[in-house]
């Protein structure tokens, strides 16, 4: 077999092995130590290059050592990772070793190369099957495309060797076969999509699991993982605990109030009469009792705070996380919401209490849904996992627009309820039991809904909308959305409501749509103000001072954004909870550890249908991702680029009507370049250009008809052109069969034929011939 064919087959086998290693790497890269993973891949690549370089037709001792070292590298790095404290799951090491082995076998002889194809194919399909990413199927398609090309090429080469004089090589067979195979694969995938049952989880440590026996690999079963099996593992405290489990990770628990005090500072102690103005007496909390539970301490939130002391209360715990989250990062988990502001403190005046949620069964599991958030047939909720470790609260931190909750093997309607501020909580308990794992289903908001579902209301309408959702005993407690208090604030300094109103008017003066105004407010806060939690207010008006010095904590950013949203006629409220930092992801456990330092404050704005969506005015925190639909993108582009669109349409029309000119120009340029690069192929280039022109002229050469007969027939009605074509064909025959000919003269015939036989003339000749 020719050496060229052997090298090509080896190259194809190597490419397939690399695709399989990439498929496994996609499972490991984001969930392990990226430094160790990159180092492992660099070592494998270096050994592979060394093995290729040392190959010189015969096997050498150096090459053999390198081939042995390649599959041993993942095993070596597995030991290094465990020593370094970032263990790699055993099964991931085994899969990577198989991929490195397939790469080594691809360097061998024909028999080992066939084994490499089998190993890389199994590894690619297996990695794609267990991957959570919907894009992983592209790797399987890439492997299949290269494999089909490899098999088709080998088949036609063997056939050509067996019957060299009877088979004509068809270069188009390979790509056509690959495209057909990919189309069949994609069609089959669409047919079986959604009809395959869920995979079962192993609990023996063979594959990643959320529990198991004492023989399980800690790297494969630590933390939340990606499953939802609630297994109370007495021998591994990081595994899932049942809802009523008595396992505790610490003895001293901190309240949510303490976490905010540690991170953004304690509220300043002021005269009680200053705090109570405009509020009913039963709405004023005892905000400075450190032993108060978070749901009581969270009934109000002060914007006037001292410098944070950064003291923590988890000295006896090995892990400082209060929550673990298996889901997207860069999002916010809400716990408390506030809709009334008196200039210093935020409180809640609305009444959303709902202790009977609607029950819905899905795949045999009982889900309890928020009736205020309807799930359409088109939308599919995103389900993620929340694990409560040491959160001393009945509140459940959940993302925006959480529609339903579920705990494995629990079907009790009294487990979940909606609090007065619209947040999920567990009624009848002192706190959520530690190690509780909750499945959280939330729906996404499209940008289209924000453009269509926001309407500007006047201040009085805003108050009426708030009062309509407020109970009778709290209606008197609802303050004016534009006011901060009575004359006490005026005596302390400039009324911050005036500053907020002026800035909101300046930032939205040239905008009409409420969503555009809201975007402008958020953009100005994120770009012109500085986030700094260490700033302590020197005056009693923290909001006014924040607007003056343009620096402060996230609670001030959120407060100003909420008040400005009301100034432009939108119903808004303040939200406190946790931010899921992308940098806090535990790569080995595949979840995010949320610590007390991750407490955060942001704002929510209400849509016309009653739902609330969040905004992030604080710089340094990732903004919510509201994706637009294709139709909205098209409309926005049309609105912003309509002059360009009209110009493109005119240009396209002009190009269409003058297409023959550009086709002629392109073919001539192609011939000029081709004759320089391939001077011995000028005759073939001329014939290719002429046949392409004939297709556009409507007189193509029929399949099987000799090119000489076709060309002479086309030019028969034009004597000078017919003579030139005859000389061109004679020169082509001499060059093809006799190997002789005057190159300059032949080139002149070619140029003359190309200069005269244009598309328009071909069309006239074809019409005259048919006539």
N, C-alpha and C positions, 0 to 999 in steps of 0.2 A: 504494500500500500504506500502511496507517495507520502514523503515526510510532511509535506504541506497539509495534507488532510489529517494526519495524526496530530499535528500541532493545533490545527483548528478544533478538533474534537477535544483535546486537552483543555484548550481555552474555554470552550463551552461548558465543560464539566466544572472548571474552576469558577466560572460565573455563577453557575447553579449553586455551588457550595457557598459562595459569598452571599447569595440571596438568603439561603437558609440561616447563616450566621446573623445576618441583618434582622431576620424575623425574630430570632431569640434575643438579640440585643435590644429590640424595641420593647420586649417584656422586662428587661432588666434596667435599662438606662435611667428611667425616672424613679426607680424604687430602690436603688442601691447607692452606695458611695460612687458618685460619678468619676471621682479621681481614680479610684481603683479600677473601675470598669474601663475607662479610657486607657489606663496603663496596660491592662490585660489585652485589649485589642491591639495596642501598639506593639506589644511583645509578639503576639501571634502574627501580625503583619510582617514584622522584622524577620522572624524565623521563616516565614513563607518565602519572602524575597531571597533570603540566604539559601534556601533549598532550591529555588529556581536558578539562581546564579551558579550554584555548584553543579547543576546538571549539565553534562557535556556529552550526552548520548549514551554514556555508560554510567551505571550507578557508582557513586563514590562514597567513601566512608563518611565524609563530611555531610553529604546530602542525607545519608541514612540517619545521622544524629539529629539533624534539623527536623526530619520528618517525625522522628520519635518525640522530639521536644514540643512540637506544635500541639498535639492532643493532651500533653501533660501540663500545658500552661494553665488551663482553667482550674485544674486540681490544685496546682501550686498557689494560685491566687485565692482559692477558697480557704486554704489554711492561713494565708496572709491576712485575709479579710477578718477571719475569726479572731486572730491575735490582735488585730487593730480595733476590735470592738464593733465592726460593721459586718456581721456574718451574712454570707450569701446562702440562700436556700439550697439544700442538697440537689433538688430536682433541677434548679437552674444551672448548677454546675454540671450536672449530667447532660443536660440538653446542649450546653455550650461545648462540652467535650465531644459530643456526637457531631456537632457542626465542624469543629476543628478536625475531627477524624475524617469527615467527608472531604474536607479541603486537602488533607494529606493523601487520601486515596485518589483524588483527582490528578495528583502528580505522578501516579504510578502507571502501570501498563493497562492494556485494554480491559482485562478482567476486573482489576481493582477500580478502574474508572466507572465501570457499570455499577459496582457496589456503591460508589460515591453518588451516582444519580439516584439510587434507591434511598440512601441515607438522607441526602439533601431534600428529596421530595417528601419523605415522611416528616422530617423535622420542620420544613416550611408549613405543611398543612396542619401539623399538630400545634405549632406556635400560633398560627392564625386562628385555629379553633378555640384556644383558651384565652386569646387576647380579648380585652374589653373594648378595644378601639375598632370603630367601624371602618377605618381606613386600612386596617391590617390586611384586608382581602386583596389590596393592590399588590402586596408582596406575593401572594399566591398566584395572582394573574401574571405577574412578571416571571415567576419561576416556570409556570406552565407555558408561557410564550416562548421562552428560551428553550425549554425541553422539546416542544413541538418542532421548533426550528431544527434542533439537533437531530431528532428522529427522522424528519422528512429529508434533511440533507443526507444523512447516512443511507436512507433507502434509495434515493435517486443516484447516489454515487455507486452503490453496488450494482444497480441495474445498468448503469452506463458502462461499468467495467465488464459486465457479462455480455452486453450487446452494443459494442461501441459504434458499429456502423449503422445501426438501425434506430437508435434513440437520439433524439435531439434535446439538448439541455434546455430546460425552461426555467429561467431564473425567477419568473413570477409565481411558480408553484409554492415556494417556501413561504413568502409573506401572505399569500392567499390562505394557505393552510393554517398559519398562525392566527390570522384574523377570524377565520371560521371557528377554530377551536375556542378562542376567547369569547366569541359571540355565543357559542353553545354553552360554555361554562357560565356566563353571566345570565343567560336565559334560564338555565337550570337553577341557579341560585335564586332568581326571582320567583320561580315556581315553588320552591321548597321554603322560601322565607316565611317565617312565622308559623310553620307547620311542624317544627321539630321541638320536642319537649325539652324542658330545662335539664341541664347536666346535673348529675348527682355529685356531691362533695365527698371526697375520701377523708377519713378520719384516722388514718394510720400513719400519717406523716409522710406518705409517698408523694403527695401533691400539696400545694398551699391549702391550708385549712385553718379554721378559726378555733379549733380545739383538738382533742385527740388524746392519745395515751402518753405515758412517760417516755416512749421511744420516739415521739415526734420531734422533728427538727425545730428548735426555738425560732430560727430565722423564718420558718415557713408558717408559724402559727402565732407570732406575737401580735398583740394589739387587735384592732378591729378587722384588718384584712379587707376583703371585698365581699365576703359572704354574710349571711344573716342568721346563721345557726347559733342559738343561744345555749351554749354549753358551759355549765359551771365546772370549771377545771380547778380542782382543789390544789393541784400540784403546780399550777402556773397562774400567778395572779394577774397576768396581763391578758388572759383569755377572756372570752365573754362570760359574764355572770348572769344568772337568771334574774328576773325582776325582783324577787323577794330574797335574793342572796344576801347573806350576812358578811360577805367578805368586804373588808375595808382596806384601803391603801394608806390611810393615815389616821391619826387619832384626833388631830386638831383641824377643824374645817373652817374655812373663811367664808364670810357672806359676800354677796355681790357688792354690797355697800363698801365693805373693806377693800375689795379689788379696785373699785373706782377711786377710793381715797388713796390707795397706794400708787396708782398710775397717774391720776390727774389732780390729786390734792384733796384735802378734806374741805367740806363747806365751811365758810366763815360763820362764826357764831354772832348773830345779830339780834337786835331787839325783835321779840316775837311779833309786836304789832306791825313792824315793817314787812314781815313775811306774810301776814294774814290779810292784808288789805285786798279786797276784791274776792276773797275766798271764804267759803263756809268753814266753820270751826272744825267740823268733822273731817275736813280734807287736809288738815295740817298735821304732818307726821312728826314723830320725835326723831329727827334726822341724825342726831349725834350720839345715839346709843350704839356703840360698836357691837354689842351682843345681839342687836335686833336682826331678825331674819331678813333675807334679801327681798322677799316679797313685800315686807312692811317698809323696809328702808327704801325700796324702789317705788313707793307711792308718790314720791316727789323727787325732783332732781334740781339741785342748785347750780347756777352758772357762776356764782361768786365763790371761788375756792382758793385755798392756800397753795403754796408750792408743794408738789408731791415729795414725800419722804422716801419713797422707794423701799419700804419695809415689807417683807413677805411673811407669811405665817405657815410655811410648809417646810420648816427645818427638819421635821422628822420624816419626811416623805422622800423616797428616791426619785420620784418624777413629779415635777411641778405642774403638770397638766391638770386642768379641771375638767376638760372635755377632750374627746377624740372624735374626729370627723373624717369619714370616708366619702369623699365627694370632691367637687370642684373647689379650687382655692381662689382667693381674691374676692370672696363673697362675705356677706354679713349675716350673723345669726342673731335675730332679735329676741329680746326678753321682755322689755318694758317699753311702753309707748305713752306719750304725754301730749295733751292737746290744749292745755290752758297755761298761760304764762302771765305772771304779775310783775315782770321786770327783773326778778331775781330767781324765782323758783318756777319750775315746770311741774304741773300736776295733771291728773287725768280727770276730766269731767264727763266724758262720754260713758255710755252704759251699753256694752256689747255682750254682757254675760249670757252665756249659752252653755248649759251643762248637759244637753242632750244633742249630741252630734249624730248626723245621719250615718248609718252603717251600710257599707258596700263590701261585697265579697269578690275577691279577685284571686284566681288560681288557688282557691281553697283557703285563703287567708282573709281575716276580718280586718277591714280598714274603716276608720272613723273619720268622716269627712266634715270639713267646714261648709255648711250650707250656703254661706255667702260667696264662696268661690266655686262657681260651676265649672265642670270639666267638659269641654265640648268633645264631640266625636273625633274631630280632626286633631286635637292636641293630645299628646302623650305625656303624662307627668314624668318628671325625672325623679327617680328614687335613689336616695342616699342614706347613709347610716350615721347615727349620732349615738355616742357612748358617753354616759354621764359618769364621771369618776368621783369628784369631790365638790359638787356644786350644791351648796346649802340653800336650795330654793325649790319651790314647787313649779316654777316656770321651766318650760322646755325651749331652749334656744333653737330656733328653726329659721330657714331662709325666707326671703320675701315670697309672698303668695303660696305659702304652704297650704295644700288642699286636703291632705289626709295624713294620718299617723297609724302605725301598726307595730305591735310587739309580737314576736313569734310565740305561737301557742297561747296567746291571750285573746279572749273574746269577751270582754267585759265593757259595757258602755260607760261605767263609772270611772274608767281609767283616764279619760281625756275630757277636757272641757275648754271653752273659750272664756278668758277673763274679761273684766269690764273694759279693758283697753284694747281688746281684740287679739290678745296673745294666747297661745296654747299653754295649759298648765294641767297638773294632776290634782284634782280636788280631793279633799278629805285626807290629806297627808301633810306631814311636817316638811317633807322635801322629797325630791325624786330619789328613789333608792339607788345607792351607789352601784355601779357596774350595770345599770340598765341600758339596754341597746334598743334604740327606737328607729324604725324604718320611717323615713320622712319623704313624702311625695309632694313635690312642688311643680308648679307650671311656669313656663317661661312667658315673658311679655315681649311681644314684637314691637318694634318702633312704630309700625303702622297704628297700633292701638293708642300710642301716646299722641300722635298727630290727630287722630280722629276722636279720642275720648277725653279731651281736655277742653273745658269751656270756662271762660273768665266770668266770675261772679263778683258782684259788688260786696262791700263790707257787710252790709245788712243781710244780704242773701247768704253770705258765709256764716254769719251768726245763726240765721234760721236753719241752715243745713246742719250745724252743730247741735242746736237745741232740739231738732227733730229726732236726733238719735240719742238724746239724753233723757234719763229718767226724771220723774217729776221732782224728786227731792234734790236733784242736782241742777235744775235749770237756772236757779238763781246764782249758781256758782260759775256759770260760763262767762268769762270776761270778754270784753270787746277784742276782736282779733287784731285791732290796730292800736290798742291801748296797753300800757304797761303798769298802770297804777294811778294813785291819786296824787295830790299835791306834794306828798312826801318826796317823791322822786324829782319833782321839779325843784324842790329846795336843795337837793343834793347836787344838782348840776344839769346840764342840757338833757332834755328828754331824748333817750335813744331812739324812740319811735320816729322822731323827726329825721334823725340821721339815717335810719333804715329806709324811710320813705324817700328821702332825697336821693340816696344811692340807687335804690331800686328804679327810680324814675330815670336817672342818668344812664344806667346800664341797659335799659329796655326802651329808650325813647324812640328809636327808629324801627322797632319790631312790632309785629301785629299778632302773630300766633302765640298763644300762651306757652306752648312747648319751646318755641324759639326764645321767649323771654326767660323761661326757666333755665335753658341751656346757657344763656348769656350770664345770668346770675352765678351759676355754678362755675363757669369759666373764669369770671373775674375773681371770684374767691380763691380759686385754685392757682391762679397765675399772679395775682397782685398781693396776696396775703401769705404770711409765713406760719407754718405749723410749728408750735413750740409749747409743749406742756409745762415747761419749767417757769413760764411767765406767771407772776402773781400780780393780781390787780392791785394798783396803788390807790384806787378810789373805790367808792361803793357802787359805781355803775360799771360793771365789768364789760357789758355789751358796748357801751359808748367808748370805753377805753380801748377795746379791741378794734373798733372801727377807726379809732384815731391812730394807734400805733401799728395797726395792720399785722399783728402777731398775737398768737394765743393757742389754746388747746382745741382739740376737735369738738368739745362741747360748745365752744363759742362759734366755731364755723357752722355747726349744725343749727344752733339757735338763730344766727343771722339768716341762714338760708331758709329756715322755716318761716321766719317773720317776713322776709322779702317775698316768699311765695304767696303769703297772705296779702301783701301789698299789691300784687298784680292780680288778685282775685281768685287764687287757688286755695283750696282747703289743704292744710299741711299739719304735720305733727312731728315731734321729736322722738327719736328711737334710741334706746341704749341696748347694748348686747356685746357681742364679740366679733372680731374681724379674723377671718381665716387667712393667716399669712401664708403666701406661697413658699416662703423660705423655711417654714416650720414643718414641712412634710417629713415624715419618718419614712425614709426610702425602703428600709427592710420590711416595715410593717404595713406600708402602703396606706397610711392615714396621716392626718395632720394633728399634732398635739397643740391644743389651745390652752394657753397659760393665762394667769391673771393679768399679765402685761398686755394681753390682747383685747382688753375691754375697749369699747369704741362707742362713739356717738355719731349718729347721722340723722337724716330727715326722710320723711315719706310724704308723698303728695297723692291726693285722691283723684281717681278718674270719675267720670260722670256716672259710671255704672256701680260706684261704691267701692271698687277695689283700690288698693293702695300700692303704689310703686315707689321705689327708693331712689334717692339722689345722694351723691357723695361729694360734698363741697370741700372736704379736707384734702389738701395736696399730700402726696405720698401714699394714699390709699387708692386702690384700683377702682375705677368707676364701674357701675353696673353695665353689662353688655346687652344692649337692646338691639338685636339684629333686625335689619329691615328686610322686607320681602322683595322678591325680584321686581314686582310691579312698582313698589315704592322707589326702588333704586332707579328704575327706568323713568318714573315721573320726575324724580329729583334731577336726574341728568338732563331730561328734556327741558325742565324749567331753567336750569342753570346754564345749559349749553345749547339752547335752541338756535342761536345764530350759527354755531358750529354745525349743528345738525342740518340746518338748511343748506349750508355750504357743502357739507358732505353729500347730501342728496343731489345737489346740482352737479357736483364733481362726478358722482357716480353715474348720473345720466349722461354727462359729456363723455366720460370714459366708455360707456356702453355704445354710444353712437359712433365713436371714433375707434372702436376696438380693433378693427382691421389694421389701422395704421400702427397701433401699438404692438399687435401680434407680429406684423411684418418687421418692425424695429427690433423686437425681442429675438425673433428667429435669426435675423441678420447678425445681431450682436453675438448670439450663441454660436453661429458658424465662425465668426471671426476669432472668438476665444478658443473654440475647439480646434480650428485649423492650426493655431499656434501651439496649443498644448499637445495635440495628437495629429501631427502632420501626415502620418500614414493612414489616417482614417478620414481624410477629406471627402473621398467619394461617398462613404457611408453617411457622413454628415450632410452632404448636399442632398442625397436621396431622402434622408430623414426630414430635412427642412421642406423639400418639395411635397412629400406625402402629408406633412402637417398642414401646409397651405391648402392642399387639395381637400382635406377634411372640412376646413372652414369654407371652401369654395363650393362644396356640395358634390364633388366628384372623387370620393375616396377610392383607393385601390382595393379591389376585392381580395379577400383572403385566398391565397393559393395562386393568384395570377402573377406571372413574372413581372418584375419591376420594369424591365426593358420594354416588354409589350405594352404595359400600361402607359409608360411615359411617351412612347412613340405614337400611341393612339391619341393621347391627349393633345399632342402638338401637331397632329397631322394636318390641320386646317391652316397652320401658319408655317409657310415654307422655310423662312430663315430660322425660325425657332425650332422647326422639325430637324433641320440640318445640324444645328448646334446640339440638339438632344441626341442625334445619331452619333456624332463625334464623341460626345460625353459617354455614351453607352459603350462605344468601341474602346475608349480609353479605360473605362472601368473593367471591361472584360480582359484587356491585356494585363492590367495590374493584378486582377484576381487570379487568372489562370496561367499567364506566361511569366508574371513577375517582372515585366519590363514596361517601360513607358516613359514618355517625356513628362517629368513632374511639372515643369513650368507650363508646358502646353496644356496638360491636363488641368492645371489650376486655372488657366485662362478660360477653358471650356466651362469649368464649374462656376466661375464668377459671372460669365456671360449668361449662363442658364439661370442663375439666381437673380441677376439684375433684371431680367426680362420676364421671367415666369412668376409674376405676382399673383396674389389671390384674386384680384379683380379680373386679370387676364385669364386665369384658370376658369373662373366662373363663365366668362364669355365663350371660351373654347368649349367648355362642357355643354353650354346651351346650343352652340352651333353644331356640335357633334350630335347631340340628341335630336336636333332639328333635321 
